[in-house]
Amino acid sequence: MCGGRLERLADAVDAIVPLVREVDDVGGRNAERFQAAADRLRNVPLGRADRNAVLRDLEALLGAGSGRLSDRYMVHDDGRPDLERSRTFTELVARIRSQAWWLRHLPF
């Protein structure tokens, strides 16, 4: 019933992976975690408990707060802020966090 919603969430996670690679200061592990989550949502038949575990992981990766991944911004090669890509990153963070929360709380 929420297959289309999970697919849209997986698409948003796929879209954020390259941006996470740029801002990730832990050697790319977060980008790998995002990609694994998108792959699980898209390719693995998940029961409710497994689905909710993946969604909680996504929410945790994008938790709010200073110094967190969601607080990062994009820059050009010369160090100037890249406002357009930063806006895209911020929008994807908000979309993924919101969709993950709602999907976890749906009654199916």
VOTOR-146599 format. One record per residue: residue in three letters; x, y, z of N, C-alpha, C, O in turn. Coordinates in Angstrom, 3 decimals, always signed. Atoms other than C-alpha are relative to their C-alpha. Layout:
<residu->ala&nu->X&nv->Y&nw->Z&cau->X&cav->Y&caw->Z&cu->X&cv->Y&cw->Z&ou->X&ov->Y&ow->Z>
...
***
This chain:
<residu->met&nu->+0.808&nv->-1.200&nw->+0.000&cau->+0.000&cav->+0.000&caw->+0.000&cu->+0.852&cv->+1.266&cw->+0.000&ou->+0.466&ov->+2.273&ow->-0.593>
<residu->cys&nu->-0.842&nv->-1.192&nw->-0.001&cau->+2.854&cav->+2.412&caw->+0.664&cu->+1.195&cv->-0.188&cw->-0.920&ou->+2.192&ov->+0.522&ow->-0.786>
<residu->gly&nu->-1.100&nv->+0.263&nw->+0.917&cau->+5.068&cav->+1.002&caw->-2.120&cu->+0.408&cv->+1.215&cw->-0.812&ou->+1.600&ov->+1.474&ow->-0.977>
<residu->gly&nu->-0.313&nv->-1.207&nw->+0.765&cau->+4.811&cav->+4.182&caw->-4.212&cu->+0.677&cv->+1.050&cw->+0.858&ou->+1.580&ov->+1.751&ow->+0.402>
<residu->arg&nu->-0.615&nv->-0.962&nw->-0.926&cau->+5.667&cav->+6.298&caw->-1.200&cu->+1.431&cv->-0.409&cw->+0.323&ou->+2.321&ov->+0.438&ow->+0.396>
<residu->leu&nu->-1.358&nv->+0.478&nw->-0.264&cau->+8.675&cav->+4.119&caw->-0.420&cu->+0.900&cv->+0.230&cw->-1.205&ou->+2.074&ov->+0.567&ow->-1.054>
<residu->glu&nu->-0.774&nv->-0.234&nw->+1.226&cau->+9.800&cav->+4.400&caw->-4.043&cu->+0.390&cv->+1.471&cw->-0.116&ou->+1.527&ov->+1.785&ow->-0.469>
<residu->arg&nu->-0.312&nv->-1.433&nw->+0.053&cau->+9.567&cav->+8.206&caw->-3.917&cu->+1.045&cv->+0.368&cw->+1.049&ou->+1.925&ov->+1.189&ow->+0.789>
<residu->leu&nu->-0.999&nv->-0.243&nw->-1.034&cau->+11.517&cav->+8.218&caw->-0.659&cu->+1.359&cv->-0.520&cw->-0.451&ou->+2.373&ov->+0.156&ow->-0.275>
<residu->ala&nu->-1.265&nv->+0.569&nw->+0.491&cau->+14.167&cav->+5.941&caw->-2.176&cu->+0.600&cv->+0.900&cw->-1.089&ou->+1.818&ov->+1.064&ow->-1.148>
<residu->asp&nu->-0.488&nv->-0.924&nw->+1.026&cau->+14.413&cav->+8.346&caw->-5.148&cu->+0.641&cv->+1.232&cw->+0.635&ou->+1.689&ov->+1.691&ow->+0.180>
<residu->ala&nu->-0.567&nv->-1.166&nw->-0.690&cau->+14.997&cav->+11.281&caw->-2.774&cu->+1.326&cv->-0.359&cw->+0.656&ou->+2.265&ov->+0.437&ow->+0.635>
<residu->val&nu->-1.253&nv->+0.439&nw->-0.623&cau->+17.657&cav->+9.295&caw->-0.916&cu->+1.075&cv->-0.161&cw->-1.069&ou->+2.218&ov->+0.246&ow->-0.858>
<residu->asp&nu->-0.960&nv->+0.108&nw->+1.106&cau->+19.347&cav->+8.441&caw->-4.226&cu->+0.516&cv->+1.377&cw->-0.417&ou->+1.701&ov->+1.539&ow->-0.707>
<residu->ala&nu->-0.383&nv->-1.343&nw->+0.427&cau->+19.352&cav->+12.149&caw->-5.098&cu->+0.950&cv->+0.675&cw->+0.984&ou->+1.767&ov->+1.504&ow->+0.584>
<residu->ile&nu->-0.839&nv->-0.670&nw->-0.992&cau->+21.045&cav->+13.151&caw->-1.851&cu->+1.382&cv->-0.652&cw->+0.132&ou->+2.308&ov->-0.028&ow->+0.651>
<residu->val&nu->-1.274&nv->+0.726&nw->-0.169&cau->+23.848&cav->+10.541&caw->-2.008&cu->+1.206&cv->+0.774&cw->-0.548&ou->+2.197&ov->+0.913&ow->+0.169>
<residu->pro&nu->-1.182&nv->-0.724&nw->+0.487&cau->+26.196&cav->+12.551&caw->-4.292&cu->+0.312&cv->+1.252&cw->+0.823&ou->+1.477&ov->+1.608&ow->+1.002>
<residu->leu&nu->-0.213&nv->-1.191&nw->-0.817&cau->+25.682&cav->+15.655&caw->-2.158&cu->+0.589&cv->-0.378&cw->+1.355&ou->+1.443&ov->+0.334&ow->+1.882>
<residu->val&nu->-0.542&nv->+0.462&nw->-1.282&cau->+26.364&cav->+13.712&caw->+1.036&cu->+1.481&cv->-0.333&cw->-0.156&ou->+2.281&ov->-0.063&ow->+0.740>
<residu->arg&nu->-1.416&nv->+0.316&nw->+0.225&cau->+29.623&cav->+12.477&caw->-0.482&cu->+0.873&cv->+1.245&cw->+0.081&ou->+2.016&ov->+1.180&ow->+0.533>
<residu->glu&nu->-0.768&nv->-1.242&nw->-0.023&cau->+30.726&cav->+16.092&caw->-0.815&cu->+0.138&cv->+0.591&cw->+1.393&ou->+1.164&ov->+1.197&ow->+1.700>
<residu->val&nu->-0.032&nv->-0.641&nw->-1.321&cau->+29.898&cav->+17.166&caw->+2.741&cu->+0.355&cv->-0.974&cw->+1.119&ou->+0.505&ov->-0.566&ow->+2.271>
<residu->asp&nu->-0.242&nv->+1.034&nw->-1.007&cau->+30.626&cav->+13.900&caw->+4.544&cu->+1.449&cv->+0.050&cw->+0.471&ou->+2.372&ov->-0.050&ow->-0.336>
<residu->asp&nu->-1.356&nv->-0.073&nw->-0.533&cau->+33.625&cav->+14.177&caw->+6.832&cu->+0.416&cv->-1.297&cw->+0.702&ou->+1.379&ov->-1.309&ow->+1.469>
<residu->val&nu->-0.370&nv->+1.290&nw->-0.594&cau->+33.694&cav->+10.514&caw->+7.866&cu->+0.350&cv->-1.001&cw->-1.098&ou->-0.009&ov->-2.175&ow->-1.011>
<residu->gly&nu->-0.511&nv->+0.890&nw->+1.037&cau->+35.240&cav->+9.079&caw->+4.722&cu->-1.036&cv->-0.646&cw->-0.888&ou->-0.786&ov->-1.721&ow->-1.433>
<residu->gly&nu->+1.005&nv->+0.535&nw->+0.899&cau->+32.047&cav->+8.514&caw->+2.770&cu->-0.925&cv->-1.042&cw->+0.604&ou->-1.800&ov->-1.563&ow->-0.088>
<residu->arg&nu->+0.854&nv->+1.033&nw->-0.614&cau->+30.444&cav->+6.126&caw->+5.257&cu->-1.466&cv->+0.403&cw->-0.004&ou->-2.334&ov->-0.445&ow->-0.208>
<residu->asn&nu->+1.398&nv->-0.418&nw->-0.002&cau->+27.288&cav->+8.220&caw->+5.476&cu->-0.631&cv->-0.161&cw->-1.376&ou->-1.782&ov->-0.586&ow->-1.479>
<residu->ala&nu->+0.529&nv->+0.177&nw->+1.357&cau->+26.855&cav->+8.210&caw->+1.693&cu->-0.306&cv->-1.474&cw->-0.251&ou->-1.326&ov->-1.810&ow->-0.852>
<residu->glu&nu->+0.240&nv->+1.438&nw->+0.159&cau->+27.193&cav->+4.426&caw->+1.745&cu->-1.231&cv->-0.438&cw->+0.775&ou->-1.997&ov->-1.276&ow->+0.299>
<residu->arg&nu->+1.184&nv->+0.350&nw->-0.800&cau->+24.581&cav->+4.193&caw->+4.508&cu->-1.277&cv->+0.463&cw->-0.687&ou->-2.278&ov->-0.253&ow->-0.690>
<residu->phe&nu->+1.169&nv->-0.482&nw->+0.735&cau->+22.168&cav->+6.345&caw->+2.498&cu->-0.293&cv->-0.898&cw->-1.188&ou->-1.446&ov->-1.264&ow->-1.418>
<residu->gln&nu->+0.204&nv->+0.841&nw->+1.176&cau->+22.695&cav->+4.248&caw->-0.619&cu->-0.549&cv->-1.359&cw->+0.400&ou->-1.435&ov->-1.891&ow->-0.269>
<residu->ala&nu->+0.500&nv->+1.295&nw->-0.476&cau->+22.163&cav->+1.027&caw->+1.338&cu->-1.468&cv->+0.111&cw->+0.414&ou->-2.255&ov->-0.799&ow->+0.151>
<residu->ala&nu->+1.398&nv->-0.194&nw->-0.402&cau->+18.929&cav->+2.430&caw->+2.793&cu->-0.897&cv->+0.095&cw->-1.222&ou->-1.964&ov->-0.518&ow->-1.257>
<residu->ala&nu->+0.805&nv->-0.120&nw->+1.229&cau->+17.648&cav->+3.410&caw->-0.665&cu->-0.155&cv->-1.358&cw->-0.666&ou->-1.245&ov->-1.707&ow->-1.121>
<residu->asp&nu->+0.056&nv->+1.328&nw->+0.618&cau->+18.520&cav->-0.042&caw->-2.010&cu->-0.942&cv->-0.919&cw->+0.755&ou->-1.705&ov->-1.667&ow->+0.142>
<residu->arg&nu->+0.903&nv->+0.848&nw->-0.796&cau->+16.720&cav->-1.761&caw->+0.872&cu->-1.452&cv->+0.397&cw->-0.215&ou->-2.314&ov->-0.468&ow->-0.369>
<residu->leu&nu->+1.380&nv->-0.452&nw->+0.200&cau->+13.609&cav->+0.385&caw->+0.446&cu->-0.529&cv->-0.410&cw->-1.365&ou->-1.713&ov->-0.709&ow->-1.520>
<residu->arg&nu->+0.424&nv->+0.249&nw->+1.375&cau->+13.531&cav->-0.284&caw->-3.266&cu->-0.014&cv->-1.485&cw->-0.358&ou->-0.898&ov->-1.933&ow->-1.090>
<residu->asn&nu->-0.217&nv->+1.345&nw->+0.527&cau->+14.694&cav->-3.880&caw->-3.649&cu->-0.320&cv->-1.145&cw->+0.947&ou->-0.452&ov->-2.286&ow->+0.504>
<residu->val&nu->+0.191&nv->+1.077&nw->-0.965&cau->+14.059&cav->-5.833&caw->-0.475&cu->-1.431&cv->+0.058&cw->+0.531&ou->-1.866&ov->+1.101&ow->+1.020>
<residu->pro&nu->+1.338&nv->+0.006&nw->-0.608&cau->+10.558&cav->-6.883&caw->+0.573&cu->+0.149&cv->+0.145&cw->+1.522&ou->+0.738&ov->-0.712&ow->+2.181>
<residu->leu&nu->-0.177&nv->-0.286&nw->-1.421&cau->+10.348&cav->-5.371&caw->+4.053&cu->-1.309&cv->-0.147&cw->+0.753&ou->-2.361&ov->+0.305&ow->+0.301>
<residu->gly&nu->+1.116&nv->-0.014&nw->-0.923&cau->+8.008&cav->-6.141&caw->+6.881&cu->-0.032&cv->+1.353&cw->+0.685&ou->+0.876&ov->+2.166&ow->+0.516>
<residu->arg&nu->+0.141&nv->-1.307&nw->-0.651&cau->+6.792&cav->-3.245&caw->+8.987&cu->+1.176&cv->+0.300&cw->+0.927&ou->+1.690&ov->+1.418&ow->+0.911>
<residu->ala&nu->-1.103&nv->-0.240&nw->-0.940&cau->+9.501&cav->-3.659&caw->+11.648&cu->+1.297&cv->+0.329&cw->-0.737&ou->+2.018&ov->+1.246&ow->-0.343>
<residu->asp&nu->-1.217&nv->-0.272&nw->+0.773&cau->+12.314&cav->-3.800&caw->+9.069&cu->-0.087&cv->+1.345&cw->-0.713&ou->+0.882&ov->+2.104&ow->-0.750>
<residu->arg&nu->+0.204&nv->-1.289&nw->+0.674&cau->+10.863&cav->-0.882&caw->+7.122&cu->+0.203&cv->+1.143&cw->+0.980&ou->+0.872&ov->+2.126&ow->+0.663>
<residu->asn&nu->-0.130&nv->-1.058&nw->-0.994&cau->+10.622&cav->+1.191&caw->+10.281&cu->+1.440&cv->+0.157&cw->+0.479&ou->+1.864&ov->+1.267&ow->+0.803>
<residu->ala&nu->-1.416&nv->-0.087&nw->-0.385&cau->+14.231&cav->+0.346&caw->+11.195&cu->+0.778&cv->+0.813&cw->-1.040&ou->+1.610&ov->+1.647&ow->-0.679>
<residu->val&nu->-0.672&nv->-0.761&nw->+1.062&cau->+15.415&cav->+1.682&caw->+7.810&cu->-0.404&cv->+1.470&cw->+0.091&ou->+0.443&ov->+2.355&ow->-0.038>
<residu->leu&nu->+0.483&nv->-1.378&nw->-0.085&cau->+13.259&cav->+4.791&caw->+8.204&cu->+0.589&cv->+0.723&cw->+1.206&ou->+0.941&ov->+1.899&ow->+1.113>
<residu->arg&nu->-0.634&nv->-0.604&nw->-1.190&cau->+14.593&cav->+5.422&caw->+11.730&cu->+1.459&cv->+0.332&cw->-0.272&ou->+1.957&ov->+1.371&ow->+0.161>
<residu->asp&nu->-1.399&nv->-0.265&nw->+0.362&cau->+18.138&cav->+5.130&caw->+10.372&cu->+0.113&cv->+1.271&cw->-0.838&ou->+1.001&ov->+2.092&ow->-0.611>
<residu->leu&nu->-0.024&nv->-1.202&nw->+0.832&cau->+17.381&cav->+7.760&caw->+7.741&cu->-0.245&cv->+1.245&cw->+0.840&ou->+0.444&ov->+2.254&ow->+0.683>
<residu->glu&nu->+0.277&nv->-1.145&nw->-0.868&cau->+15.879&cav->+10.078&caw->+10.337&cu->+1.201&cv->+0.328&cw->+0.875&ou->+1.526&ov->+1.498&ow->+1.073>
<residu->ala&nu->-1.167&nv->-0.221&nw->-0.855&cau->+18.902&cav->+9.609&caw->+12.586&cu->+1.161&cv->+0.608&cw->-0.784&ou->+1.846&ov->+1.499&ow->-0.282>
<residu->leu&nu->-1.064&nv->-0.556&nw->+0.828&cau->+21.353&cav->+10.300&caw->+9.750&cu->-0.225&cv->+1.478&cw->-0.281&ou->+0.731&ov->+2.237&ow->-0.441>
<residu->leu&nu->+0.343&nv->-1.377&nw->+0.342&cau->+19.534&cav->+13.560&caw->+9.069&cu->-0.512&cv->+0.784&cw->+1.193&ou->-1.233&ov->+1.769&ow->+1.030>
<residu->gly&nu->+0.422&nv->-0.704&nw->-1.195&cau->+18.967&cav->+14.617&caw->+12.654&cu->+0.430&cv->+1.457&cw->-0.031&ou->+1.449&ov->+1.802&ow->-0.630>
<residu->ala&nu->-0.289&nv->-1.432&nw->-0.023&cau->+18.910&cav->+18.350&caw->+13.290&cu->+1.059&cv->+0.300&cw->+1.050&ou->+1.256&ov->-0.454&ow->+2.003>
<residu->gly&nu->-0.948&nv->-0.460&nw->-1.006&cau->+21.582&cav->+20.223&caw->+15.144&cu->+1.306&cv->+0.468&cw->-0.602&ou->+1.695&ov->+0.045&ow->-1.691>
<residu->ser&nu->-1.270&nv->-0.548&nw->+0.458&cau->+24.820&cav->+22.103&caw->+14.796&cu->+1.041&cv->-1.110&cw->-0.121&ou->+1.196&ov->-1.939&ow->+0.776>
<residu->gly&nu->-1.034&nv->+0.993&nw->+0.219&cau->+27.593&cav->+20.003&caw->+13.346&cu->-0.504&cv->-1.308&cw->-0.570&ou->+0.296&ov->-2.180&ow->-0.911>
<residu->arg&nu->+0.574&nv->+1.219&nw->+0.562&cau->+25.217&cav->+17.322&caw->+12.104&cu->+0.017&cv->+0.085&cw->-1.518&ou->+0.178&ov->+1.164&ow->-2.087>
<residu->leu&nu->-0.001&nv->+0.064&nw->+1.456&cau->+25.070&cav->+16.211&caw->+8.486&cu->-1.034&cv->+0.951&cw->-0.601&ou->-0.776&ov->+1.582&ow->-1.626>
<residu->ser&nu->+1.066&nv->-0.848&nw->+0.528&cau->+21.810&cav->+18.113&caw->+7.989&cu->+0.336&cv->+1.485&cw->+0.096&ou->-0.346&ov->+2.311&ow->-0.510>
<residu->asp&nu->-0.393&nv->-1.389&nw->-0.205&cau->+23.571&cav->+21.332&caw->+9.036&cu->+1.069&cv->+0.448&cw->-0.996&ou->+1.523&ov->+1.591&ow->-0.934>
<residu->arg&nu->-1.081&nv->-0.301&nw->+0.939&cau->+26.125&cav->+21.212&caw->+6.197&cu->-0.512&cv->+0.844&cw->-1.164&ou->-1.716&ov->+0.936&ow->-1.400>
<residu->tyr&nu->+0.348&nv->-0.747&nw->+1.198&cau->+26.192&cav->+23.409&caw->+3.123&cu->+1.019&cv->-0.305&cw->-1.085&ou->+2.130&ov->-0.754&ow->-0.803>
<residu->met&nu->-0.822&nv->+0.310&nw->+1.161&cau->+27.646&cav->+23.041&caw->-0.353&cu->+0.855&cv->+1.211&cw->-0.351&ou->+0.443&ov->+2.354&ow->-0.154>
<residu->val&nu->-0.889&nv->-1.085&nw->+0.413&cau->+30.581&cav->+25.074&caw->-1.636&cu->+0.543&cv->-0.294&cw->-1.395&ou->+0.616&ov->-1.442&ow->-1.833>
<residu->his&nu->-0.692&nv->+0.122&nw->+1.289&cau->+32.194&cav->+25.738&caw->-4.999&cu->+1.435&cv->-0.441&cw->+0.272&ou->+1.891&ov->-0.416&ow->+1.415>
<residu->asp&nu->-1.392&nv->+0.432&nw->-0.135&cau->+35.723&cav->+24.464&caw->-5.635&cu->+0.889&cv->+1.069&cw->+0.623&ou->+1.872&ov->+0.752&ow->+1.293>
<residu->asp&nu->-0.826&nv->-1.081&nw->-0.539&cau->+37.093&cav->+27.885&caw->-4.693&cu->-0.408&cv->+0.399&cw->+1.422&ou->+0.135&ov->+1.355&ow->+1.976>
<residu->gly&nu->+0.397&nv->-0.251&nw->-1.384&cau->+35.333&cav->+27.807&caw->-1.295&cu->-1.203&cv->+0.903&cw->+0.181&ou->-1.704&ov->+1.045&ow->+1.296>
<residu->arg&nu->+1.194&nv->-0.829&nw->-0.110&cau->+32.457&cav->+30.158&caw->-2.092&cu->-1.230&cv->-0.877&cw->+0.219&ou->-1.304&ov->-1.977&ow->-0.328>
<residu->pro&nu->+1.233&nv->+0.774&nw->-0.189&cau->+29.031&cav->+28.975&caw->-0.895&cu->-0.731&cv->-0.210&cw->-1.322&ou->-0.827&ov->+0.705&ow->-2.140>
<residu->asp&nu->+0.798&nv->+0.327&nw->+1.180&cau->+26.995&cav->+27.243&caw->-3.596&cu->-1.456&cv->-0.021&cw->+0.454&ou->-1.957&ov->-1.034&ow->+0.941>
<residu->leu&nu->+1.351&nv->-0.166&nw->-0.549&cau->+23.528&cav->+28.518&caw->-2.762&cu->-1.017&cv->-0.942&cw->-0.629&ou->-1.887&ov->-1.469&ow->+0.065>
<residu->glu&nu->+0.980&nv->+0.857&nw->+0.668&cau->+21.632&cav->+26.504&caw->-5.366&cu->+0.096&cv->-1.443&cw->+0.480&ou->-0.918&ov->-2.055&ow->+0.819>
<residu->arg&nu->-0.155&nv->+1.389&nw->-0.460&cau->+23.098&cav->+23.124&caw->-4.397&cu->-0.255&cv->-0.113&cw->+1.501&ou->-0.735&ov->-1.148&ow->+1.965>
<residu->ser&nu->+0.311&nv->+0.015&nw->-1.433&cau->+22.844&cav->+24.039&caw->-0.699&cu->-1.507&cv->-0.044&cw->+0.216&ou->-1.995&ov->-0.755&ow->+1.094>
<residu->arg&nu->+1.461&nv->+0.007&nw->-0.101&cau->+19.140&cav->+24.753&caw->-1.190&cu->-0.545&cv->-1.388&cw->-0.358&ou->-1.435&ov->-1.900&ow->+0.321>
<residu->thr&nu->+0.419&nv->+1.349&nw->+0.383&cau->+18.709&cav->+21.412&caw->-2.994&cu->+0.270&cv->-0.982&cw->+1.129&ou->-0.586&ov->-1.804&ow->+1.457>
<residu->phe&nu->-0.367&nv->+0.884&nw->-1.103&cau->+20.528&cav->+19.626&caw->-0.168&cu->-0.971&cv->+0.179&cw->+1.169&ou->-1.472&ov->-0.802&ow->+1.719>
<residu->thr&nu->+0.899&nv->-0.294&nw->-1.117&cau->+18.395&cav->+21.352&caw->+2.494&cu->-1.408&cv->-0.510&cw->-0.281&ou->-2.058&ov->-1.059&ow->+0.610>
<residu->glu&nu->+1.334&nv->+0.479&nw->+0.364&cau->+15.175&cav->+20.540&caw->+0.617&cu->-0.077&cv->-1.518&cw->+0.057&ou->-1.071&ov->-2.074&ow->+0.524>
<residu->leu&nu->-0.011&nv->+1.469&nw->-0.052&cau->+16.155&cav->+16.879&caw->+0.250&cu->+0.048&cv->-0.495&cw->+1.434&ou->-0.630&ov->-1.464&ow->+1.774>
<residu->val&nu->-0.062&nv->+0.375&nw->-1.421&cau->+17.054&cav->+16.657&caw->+3.951&cu->-1.391&cv->+0.084&cw->+0.609&ou->-1.840&ov->-0.852&ow->+1.270>
<residu->ala&nu->+1.334&nv->-0.191&nw->-0.572&cau->+13.643&cav->+18.054&caw->+4.911&cu->-0.988&cv->-1.025&cw->-0.554&ou->-1.789&ov->-1.582&ow->+0.197>
<residu->arg&nu->+0.931&nv->+0.946&nw->+0.620&cau->+11.774&cav->+15.830&caw->+2.426&cu->+0.214&cv->-1.417&cw->+0.530&ou->-0.742&ov->-2.108&ow->+0.883>
<residu->ile&nu->-0.301&nv->+1.362&nw->-0.455&cau->+13.541&cav->+12.630&caw->+3.462&cu->-0.398&cv->-0.166&cw->+1.458&ou->-1.028&ov->-1.159&ow->+1.821>
<residu->arg&nu->+0.322&nv->+0.099&nw->-1.426&cau->+13.181&cav->+13.327&caw->+7.177&cu->-1.515&cv->-0.044&cw->+0.202&ou->-2.017&ov->-0.845&ow->+0.990>
<residu->ser&nu->+1.456&nv->-0.046&nw->-0.139&cau->+9.484&cav->+14.193&caw->+6.801&cu->-0.656&cv->-1.287&cw->-0.508&ou->-1.507&ov->-1.862&ow->+0.171>
<residu->gln&nu->+0.606&nv->+1.217&nw->+0.561&cau->+8.619&cav->+11.242&caw->+4.542&cu->+0.317&cv->-1.212&cw->+0.866&ou->-0.549&ov->-2.062&ow->+1.072>
<residu->ala&nu->-0.364&nv->+1.132&nw->-0.860&cau->+10.512&cav->+8.807&caw->+6.773&cu->-0.866&cv->-0.005&cw->+1.256&ou->-1.354&ov->-1.056&ow->+1.672>
<residu->trp&nu->+0.810&nv->-0.077&nw->-1.215&cau->+8.645&cav->+10.047&caw->+9.843&cu->-1.433&cv->-0.429&cw->-0.299&ou->-1.993&ov->-1.256&ow->+0.421>
<residu->trp&nu->+1.382&nv->+0.338&nw->+0.329&cau->+5.234&cav->+9.830&caw->+8.164&cu->-0.159&cv->-1.477&cw->-0.340&ou->-1.117&ov->-2.111&ow->+0.102>
<residu->leu&nu->+0.103&nv->+1.406&nw->+0.368&cau->+5.894&cav->+6.394&caw->+6.682&cu->+0.135&cv->-0.910&cw->+1.226&ou->-0.486&ov->-1.971&ow->+1.284>
<residu->arg&nu->-0.118&nv->+0.810&nw->-1.227&cau->+6.945&cav->+5.083&caw->+10.096&cu->-1.291&cv->+0.002&cw->+0.790&ou->-1.587&ov->-0.961&ow->+1.498>
<residu->his&nu->+1.212&nv->-0.129&nw->-0.819&cau->+3.679&cav->+6.272&caw->+11.595&cu->-1.278&cv->-0.403&cw->-0.729&ou->-2.365&ov->-0.326&ow->-0.155>
<residu->leu&nu->+1.182&nv->+0.503&nw->+0.696&cau->+1.332&cav->+4.940&caw->+8.922&cu->-0.399&cv->-1.335&cw->+0.594&ou->+0.473&ov->-2.100&ow->+1.005>
<residu->pro&nu->+0.447&nv->+1.227&nw->-0.677&cau->-0.792&cav->+2.074&caw->+10.253&cu->+0.115&cv->-1.285&cw->-0.826&ou->-0.576&ov->-2.259&ow->-0.525>
<residu->phe&nu->-0.163&nv->+1.232&nw->+0.788&cau->+0.326&cav->-0.474&caw->+7.623&cu->+1.447&cv->-0.252&cw->-0.262&ou->+1.794&ov->-1.239&ow->-0.909>
***
